[in-house]
Amino acid sequence: MSIDVGTKYQISQAVKEFFNSAESMTVLSNNGITVQFMLGDSKGRGSMPLEHLNYLLKKDNLTLIPTKRLFLNTENNEEQIG
């Protein structure tokens, strides 16, 4: 799964305490090694290794929040396949 700028994730209850009790985080940049992010509700910002972000996604500590753009891209792909 690629981690794109602007991607928003919901933070699970299990790890919220490590993210200033924020509900969500948004990716600001990804240089292939480190991911910078902003926490929801103006609770701060930070960075982590890309490898750790992938670990959090694998453990379901972060869940992708679908956007309209993602929905439209998926819908267009299905039309092209059919």
Wavefront OBJ file of the C-alpha trace (Angstrom):
o trace
v 0.000 0.000 0.000
v 1.419 3.379 -0.943
v 1.339 6.162 1.603
v 0.311 9.289 -0.308
v 0.376 12.906 0.852
v -3.083 13.910 2.100
v -4.053 10.382 3.153
v -6.066 10.440 6.374
v -6.115 7.665 8.987
v -8.305 7.042 12.024
v -6.303 6.260 15.167
v -7.496 3.276 17.222
v -8.185 3.500 20.960
v -5.212 1.200 21.630
v -2.642 3.790 20.483
v -4.446 7.130 20.946
v -2.396 7.918 24.047
v 0.738 7.978 21.871
v -0.892 10.510 19.531
v -2.080 13.139 22.064
v -5.523 11.466 22.123
v -6.181 12.616 18.550
v -8.917 10.906 16.545
v -7.088 11.061 13.215
v -3.836 11.861 11.441
v -3.103 13.160 7.944
v 0.095 12.475 5.990
v 1.942 15.697 5.121
v 4.989 14.214 3.385
v 6.627 10.899 2.594
v 10.222 10.764 1.398
v 10.356 6.963 1.283
v 12.057 6.700 4.681
v 10.155 9.051 7.002
v 6.509 10.105 7.051
v 5.495 13.487 8.464
v 1.936 13.831 9.727
v -0.500 16.245 11.334
v -2.871 15.117 14.059
v -6.573 15.926 13.904
v -8.206 18.540 16.131
v -4.982 20.621 16.054
v -3.355 18.246 18.530
v 0.088 18.521 16.963
v 2.292 17.069 14.301
v 5.147 14.635 14.109
v 7.069 12.127 12.053
v 7.858 8.422 12.131
v 9.739 5.927 10.009
v 7.698 4.630 7.080
v 8.360 1.108 8.343
v 6.649 1.917 11.662
v 3.625 3.443 9.925
v 3.269 0.260 7.872
v 3.474 -1.754 11.123
v 0.659 0.333 12.674
v -1.454 -0.219 9.555
v -0.782 -3.963 9.615
v -1.814 -4.175 13.300
v -5.010 -2.178 12.566
v -3.917 0.620 14.908
v -4.498 3.011 12.002
v -7.407 2.682 9.584
v -7.659 4.449 6.250
v -10.448 7.027 6.148
v -11.808 6.852 2.599
v -12.075 10.127 0.717
v -14.347 11.059 -2.153
v -11.290 11.095 -4.397
v -10.455 7.485 -3.496
v -14.078 6.480 -4.054
v -14.144 8.142 -7.483
v -10.879 6.483 -8.511
v -12.235 3.066 -7.493
v -15.507 3.692 -9.311
v -13.678 4.707 -12.522
v -11.435 1.633 -12.385
v -14.454 -0.663 -12.122
v -16.043 0.967 -15.170
v -12.871 0.487 -17.198
v -12.624 -3.207 -16.225
v -16.273 -4.044 -17.031
l 1 2 3 4 5 6 7 8 9 10 11 12 13 14 15 16 17 18 19 20 21 22 23 24 25 26 27 28 29 30 31 32 33 34 35 36 37 38 39 40 41 42 43 44 45 46 47 48 49 50 51 52 53 54 55 56 57 58 59 60 61 62 63 64 65 66 67 68 69 70 71 72 73 74 75 76 77 78 79 80 81 82
